[in-house]
Amino acid sequence: MMKKIFYPLVALLLTTASCKNVLDIEDLNSVNEDKVWNDPNLVNAYLANLYTLFGNWNSGADNNSQQLAGINFPLNAVTVNNTAYKAWDYTTMRKINTAIQKVSGSTGLNDATKKSILGQALFMRAYMYFNMVKHHGGVPYITKPQDLEDDELKVLRNSTKECFDLMVKDLDEALTYLPMTIAKGAADYGRIDGNFALAFKAKVLLYKASPQFNPSNPYGNAYWTEANAVNKKAYEQLKAQGYNLTADYYNIALVEKGPEVVFAVINSYPNKVANWDNGVRPGSESRGTASAVPTWDFVKEFPMKDGKLYTDPTGKYHKTDEQFLQSYWENRDPRFDKSIVWNGKVYEVSGKTGKRQYTSLGIADALDNFGENPKAGTTSSNRDRYTGFFILKNSKLSLRQTQVETQYDVDFVLMRYAEVLLNYAETANETGDLATAMSLLKQIRMRAGIEPGGDNSYGIIAGNKSDMREALLAERNIEFCFEGHRFWDLRRLRKLAVLNNKTKQGVEAIAINANGTDMDLKAAADLAKNYQLKENQFKYNVLQVPSTGNKINLVPDTYYFFPIAQSVIDKNPNIKQNKDWGGEFNPTLE
C-alpha cells in the first residue's frame, strides 16, 4: 500500500531533475523515501497533487435539483449495488494520512514547513470526511495509514456524532497551523488558509444542527447554538479581514481574486483548464450541445425586481401565469439577467456584437433549437434535453467557439463570502436572532440590485422564524444557482418532497406578427439572421422535458442518507448498513 503512495513521489522527483541527471540514476526505484519526506519541494508537490479533491467547475453540479433539465432520479436511481451517490474514498484518505504521519515525524523539514503541510492536510482530512458523512452518516474515521500486517483493517463505523467531533478536532488543529489569511496577490494564493478553515468549520456545524441529522428535533436541538457561535465568529473574522460582497453579481468569479472569494481552485491556461463554457453554451457557440440547461420551473423561482414572486398579489410586478409566460424576462431580479440566456436575449458571445440567441424551432440553429412547432417542417433533435434556456452565469463570453473546450481558465470558486453570510443568517434565525438574519439577507438582496421598496424590506416578508427559514432557503436557491448547493440544501433541511414525484418543463418560442398571428418562418429566419427579432415578437408554450422515457423524478425519504455500497460491506462485514437500507446503523445524531 505504501508503494502505491510512494511511486508518484519518485515521478515528482524525476520531473525536478534535468535529463542528464535522470540518465545518471542507476536504479530509479532506489530513491530513498526518507529523503522525499525531508525535502520541502517534494512534500509540497505531494500535497499539491491532493488539491484535486476540491474539484473544479461542473456545469451539471445542480442536475439533481429542479434548476437543470434531466431526470436524475428515475425509479431506483440509488441502490446498495450501484455506484450512484456513494462517497467512500479511502484511497485519497490514505494519501492524506500518510502526509500527516510522515511530515509529523520528519527531521529534515523546518517548523514553518511542517505547520503549513500539517494545517492543509488536516483540513483536507476533515473536508473528505464531511463529504462522506454528508452522504452516509458516520463512517470509519481513520487517522493513520493502516498497515496491512499490523493493523485491524475490518474497522467499525464511527457514530455520526463521533465523526462530527473528529472533523471539528481536525479543523481546530489545522487552524493552529494555518495562516489566518493568504493575500489575493500572494504566491501561495489558492492554498487553504485560516479564513477558509473557519468558514468551513462553521458550515460543518450548520450541517450538524440541521434537520437531516436531527429528524425528531430539527430546530430545537442544542447544536444550533454551537453552530451560531462559530458562524458568527467566521462572519466577523472574514469581515474584519476585508472580505465583502463583489459589487456586481456577474463578476463574482469572472473577475478573479475578488473580495468575495474565500477559496478558489486556480485554473490557468494552458496548464489547467475547466469545461464550464463547453457545458453551458448553446451548441452553435460550443463544441457540441449544451450538457446543462435551466428549466422553466427554475426560471419561475427568480423573484421580480421588487424581491417578490410574480404570483404575489402584493407585488409591484404581479402577473397571472399566462401574462408571466409571455413576458417572463421583464422586471426580474437582476440576477436573472446575469444567470440565464433566453430566446431573443442579447448574448454577445464569441465577440459577436449585438448577437441575440434564438431557440425557436425553424429559426434557431439546429444545435440550439427547442420545440415542436409543426409549421417548422422539421423535428428538434433537442426536444428531450433542452428547455429553451441556457446558462449565462460564469460564462467567459470572450472565448471563441473553438476555444471553449480548451481555454476556459476562470478560477473555480468553491466557497464565497455570500455563503458565509447566509450560513450565519440561518443559525442566527434558529437561535432567535431574527434581526441579524434579516440584516444579512438584506445585504445579499442589496448587492443583487433588488428594489428596497417603501418599507426598505427588499421584498422580504419574514416576521417570524418559520418565514425567515423559508426566505433564506429561497435566497440560497437563487444566489447559488448552478453552483451545486440546491439538492444538498433541500436534503439537509429534509425537504426532498420539493423534488419528489415532480416533472420538469421548458418553454417553446414561436415567432408572431404584431397582430399575434404566426409569422412566416422564412421571414422570421431572415430577421433573426440580423438579430432583428426580439423576445416580445414570439409567443411561448410550456412543454414537458423530457417528452419520452423517464419523465418523473422519484426522491424518497430514504435518500436523506444514502446506503453504503454492498461491495464495501462484502469486503468488511463489520461495516453495518444504514437502517433505511436493510441494516441497523443509525446515521442521524439521535
Secondary structure, DSSP 4 states (H G I P E B T S, - for coil): -HHHHHHHHHHHHHHTS-HHHHHH-S-GGG--HHHHHT-HHHHHHHHHHHGGGG----TTTTTTSTTBSS----TT-S-TTS-TT----HHHHHHHHHHHHHHHT-SSS-HHHHHHHHHHHHHHHHHHHHHHHHHHS------SPPPTTTS--SPPPPPHHHHHHHHHHHHHHHHHHS-S---TTSTTTTS--HHHHHHHHHHHHHHHHSGGG-TTSTTTSTHHHHHHHHHHHHHHHHHHTT----SSTTHHHHSTT-TTEEEEE--BTTTB---HHHHHS-GGGSSSS-S--B-HHHHTTS-BTTSS-TT-TTSTT---HHHHHTTTTTTB-HHHHTTEEETTEE--GGG-TT-EE--BTTTS-TTT-B---GGGSS--TTTTT--SEEE-TT--TTS-GGGTTT-----EEEEEHHHHHHHHHHHHHHTT-HHHHHHHHHHHHHHHT---TTTT-TT---SSHHHHHHHHHHHHHHHTTTTT-HHHHHHHTT-GGGTTTB-EEEEEEEEB-TTSSBPPHHHHHHHHHTT---GGGEEEEEEEESSSS---B---GGGGSPPPPHHHHHH-TTSPPBGGGTS-B--S--
